[in-house]
Amino acid sequence: MLGDLGCFSFQNSKHLPSGEGGAVTGNRDDLLDRCQAFHNCGRAFGNFKGERPYFTRGSNYRMQQFQAVILLQQLEKLVRETAWRGENADYLQAQLATIPGIKTVRLPENSRAVWHLYPFRYDAREFNGLSRDRFLQALSAEGIPCTGGYHEQYFDGLLDEAIQSRGYQRLFSPQRLKAYRDSLHELKGNREVCATTVAVTQNLLLAERREVDHIVEAVRKIQAHSAALARA
């Protein structure tokens, strides 16, 4: 157990999509009552109530009934697709691990991944110095949709906006806020992961096995021609 609440997205790229929307799960009724009130315009719910019907902040995040129907109809399909993704991911892990310069994901013991993304680490030194961006371009040219995965989102500006807000500056001293902001520059391991990750989306793991082989073949082909690609 990592926390009292968990959340799931039903956005279009997810395993269980309904266009938009999401769900919150948890093991504390008091927090779930607060979530219910917040997503329903601040209306009282369960044990979370006040003197007035609208006594707390809230918004309109209520899922439509037709979205719920779409989700419910996909549950059995989700079970099948999760198993197929897992089989293809295991196969892809074993094949890519044999290629120098490709480092596959190390899963914690007794864990099971559902693979929203299938990521691996890329070492340009084993590809004659071919940069990751050039590798991504070459992989895309071979018909494998791919991205660099996630980046250092704490440098996007949103965190700075929060730190500079009146609320944060009332709660914390300027010295503490500056120390926290500066500490993010020390996350060198995270920076390295962000700079070397290659990811393919979960729908590629629903392909037939021969299409998964195409991913492996494309990486081997790029490595074989990496010197020429690096010079181009």
C-alpha positions as MATLAB code, in Angstrom:
seq = 'MLGDLGCFSFQNSKHLPSGEGGAVTGNRDDLLDRCQAFHNCGRAFGNFKGERPYFTRGSNYRMQQFQAVILLQQLEKLVRETAWRGENADYLQAQLATIPGIKTVRLPENSRAVWHLYPFRYDAREFNGLSRDRFLQALSAEGIPCTGGYHEQYFDGLLDEAIQSRGYQRLFSPQRLKAYRDSLHELKGNREVCATTVAVTQNLLLAERREVDHIVEAVRKIQAHSAALARA';
ca = [
       0.000    0.000    0.000;
       1.537    3.298   -1.136;
      -1.182    5.715   -0.005;
      -4.754    6.274    1.048;
      -6.040    7.129   -2.434;
      -5.273    6.000   -5.968;
      -6.460    7.389   -9.270;
      -7.024    6.034  -12.767;
      -7.355    7.904  -16.039;
      -9.803    6.896  -18.776;
      -8.322    9.276  -21.333;
      -8.144    8.043  -24.924;
      -4.631    6.548  -24.818;
      -5.270    4.488  -21.681;
      -5.936    0.751  -21.411;
      -9.550    1.389  -20.428;
     -10.657    4.502  -22.368;
     -13.891    6.467  -22.417;
     -12.579    9.564  -24.196;
     -12.010   11.469  -20.957;
     -12.644   10.982  -17.263;
     -11.165    8.969  -14.452;
     -11.768    7.276  -11.125;
     -10.504    7.579   -7.563;
     -10.201    4.524   -5.330;
      -9.202    4.352   -1.698;
      -9.383    2.690    1.684;
     -10.570    5.682    3.731;
     -14.237    6.606    3.579;
     -13.627   10.121    4.906;
     -11.266   10.964    2.027;
     -13.516    9.321   -0.558;
     -16.454   11.391    0.732;
     -14.349   14.527    0.229;
     -13.484   13.434   -3.309;
     -17.144   12.808   -4.075;
     -18.054   16.282   -2.803;
     -15.241   17.967   -4.748;
     -16.129   16.345   -8.064;
     -19.826   17.180   -7.593;
     -19.721   20.985   -7.275;
     -18.881   20.927   -3.560;
     -22.111   19.228   -2.509;
     -22.137   17.424    0.827;
     -21.633   13.672    0.632;
     -21.560   10.915    3.247;
     -19.921   12.132    6.424;
     -18.417   15.168    4.698;
     -21.074   17.833    5.231;
     -21.623   21.319    6.592;
     -24.380   23.712    7.527;
     -25.150   24.543    3.886;
     -25.612   22.236    0.846;
     -22.610   23.844   -0.886;
     -20.160   24.366    1.962;
     -16.818   23.589    0.345;
     -14.942   24.154   -2.873;
     -15.709   21.847   -5.749;
     -15.950   21.498   -9.488;
     -17.993   19.621  -12.062;
     -16.057   16.446  -12.804;
     -19.043   14.138  -12.940;
     -18.756   11.321  -15.462;
     -21.641   10.940  -17.853;
     -23.693    7.757  -17.749;
     -22.879    6.779  -21.321;
     -19.149    6.951  -20.479;
     -19.670    4.538  -17.600;
     -21.513    2.148  -19.919;
     -18.619    2.275  -22.402;
     -16.174    1.444  -19.613;
     -18.215   -1.411  -18.174;
     -18.493   -3.047  -21.591;
     -14.694   -3.154  -21.884;
     -13.826   -4.862  -18.600;
     -13.616   -8.413  -19.948;
     -11.624   -7.179  -22.937;
      -9.247   -5.397  -20.561;
      -8.438   -8.675  -18.798;
      -7.618  -10.394  -22.099;
      -5.595   -7.487  -23.440;
      -3.614   -7.116  -20.217;
      -2.538  -10.755  -20.451;
      -1.561  -10.356  -24.132;
       0.407   -7.179  -23.420;
       2.257   -9.002  -20.686;
       3.207  -11.902  -22.953;
       4.429   -9.607  -25.715;
       6.323   -7.437  -23.239;
       8.077  -10.480  -21.751;
       9.062  -11.579  -25.243;
      10.254   -8.087  -26.196;
      12.244   -7.825  -22.956;
      14.095  -11.055  -23.729;
      14.874  -10.078  -27.334;
      15.984   -6.487  -26.706;
      18.177   -7.548  -23.776;
      20.489   -9.295  -26.280;
      21.249   -6.031  -28.117;
      24.250   -4.065  -26.779;
      23.254   -0.541  -25.787;
      19.639   -1.445  -24.949;
      18.794   -1.754  -21.257;
      15.371   -3.183  -20.527;
      13.176   -2.466  -17.524;
      14.046   -4.219  -14.268;
      10.787   -5.057  -12.512;
      10.621   -5.359   -8.709;
      10.394   -8.892   -7.384;
       6.860  -10.321   -7.192;
       5.472   -7.469   -9.286;
       3.538   -7.419  -12.528;
       3.577   -4.559  -15.032;
       0.558   -3.593  -17.110;
       2.729   -1.595  -19.570;
       1.009    1.701  -20.283;
       4.277    2.466  -22.049;
       6.971   -0.026  -22.936;
      10.232    1.822  -22.152;
      13.880    0.905  -22.476;
      17.125    2.785  -21.934;
      19.293    3.701  -24.910;
      23.098    3.969  -24.733;
      24.400    5.986  -27.688;
      27.948    4.722  -27.108;
      26.914    1.282  -28.386;
      25.397    2.908  -31.484;
      28.511    4.779  -32.640;
      27.440    7.976  -30.899;
      24.045    8.161  -32.615;
      22.002   10.533  -30.468;
      18.780    9.399  -28.905;
      16.815   11.909  -31.010;
      18.340   10.500  -34.191;
      17.619    6.977  -32.923;
      13.967    7.927  -32.376;
      13.783    9.338  -35.895;
      15.303    6.195  -37.372;
      12.969    3.939  -35.375;
       9.963    5.955  -36.532;
      11.201    5.690  -40.117;
      11.154    1.902  -39.697;
       7.444    2.108  -38.885;
       7.730    1.928  -35.075;
       5.894    4.819  -33.387;
       8.019    5.924  -30.435;
       8.755    8.811  -28.098;
      11.309    9.844  -25.543;
       8.855    9.108  -22.765;
       8.476   11.582  -19.920;
      10.767   14.528  -19.271;
      11.709   16.590  -16.216;
       8.267   18.073  -15.671;
       9.373   20.011  -12.604;
      11.128   22.399  -15.004;
       8.009   23.092  -17.094;
       6.980   26.206  -15.153;
       3.968   24.830  -13.287;
       5.991   24.184  -10.141;
       7.497   27.671  -10.305;
       4.024   29.132  -10.573;
       3.003   27.304   -7.393;
       6.146   28.366   -5.502;
       5.581   31.998   -6.476;
       1.914   31.950   -5.479;
       0.675   33.883   -2.456;
      -0.493   30.669   -0.795;
       2.921   28.996   -0.879;
       4.705   32.173    0.137;
       2.411   32.547    3.137;
       3.060   28.963    4.241;
       6.827   28.690    3.664;
       9.801   30.991    4.091;
      11.673   32.308    1.027;
      14.718   30.302    2.135;
      12.788   27.032    2.293;
      11.136   27.591   -1.095;
      14.486   28.411   -2.704;
      16.148   25.366   -1.135;
      13.365   23.119   -2.418;
      13.558   24.565   -5.932;
      17.343   24.304   -6.028;
      17.226   20.682   -4.805;
      15.527   19.609   -8.031;
      18.768   20.282   -9.905;
      20.378   17.503   -7.862;
      18.109   14.788   -9.340;
      20.813   13.638  -11.725;
      19.582   10.052  -11.891;
      16.140   11.164  -12.981;
      17.689   13.510  -15.548;
      19.707   10.633  -16.995;
      16.633    8.407  -17.238;
      14.679   11.163  -18.982;
      17.536   11.744  -21.429;
      18.066    8.084  -22.378;
      14.578    6.546  -22.388;
      12.855    5.298  -25.527;
       9.199    4.296  -25.227;
       6.570    2.693  -27.430;
       2.892    2.966  -26.550;
       0.840    0.177  -25.043;
      -1.192   -0.500  -28.180;
       1.918   -1.841  -29.943;
       1.981   -4.665  -27.401;
      -1.429   -5.797  -28.647;
       0.032   -6.672  -32.056;
       0.776  -10.128  -33.385;
       4.145  -11.621  -32.448;
       5.586  -10.971  -35.929;
       4.954   -7.251  -35.397;
       6.808   -7.378  -32.085;
       9.694   -9.002  -33.970;
       9.583   -5.991  -36.285;
      10.508   -3.761  -33.323;
      13.533   -5.916  -32.523;
      14.584   -6.100  -36.171;
      14.315   -2.328  -36.503;
      16.591   -1.740  -33.492;
      19.161   -4.226  -34.833;
      19.039   -2.577  -38.253;
      19.626    0.864  -36.765;
      22.567   -0.432  -34.776;
      24.082   -2.026  -37.874;
      23.881    1.291  -39.755;
      24.438    3.576  -36.760;
      27.867    4.780  -37.871;
      26.500    6.031  -41.190;
      23.425    7.515  -39.492;
      25.622    9.346  -36.979;
      27.676   10.912  -39.767;
      24.667   11.936  -41.865;
];
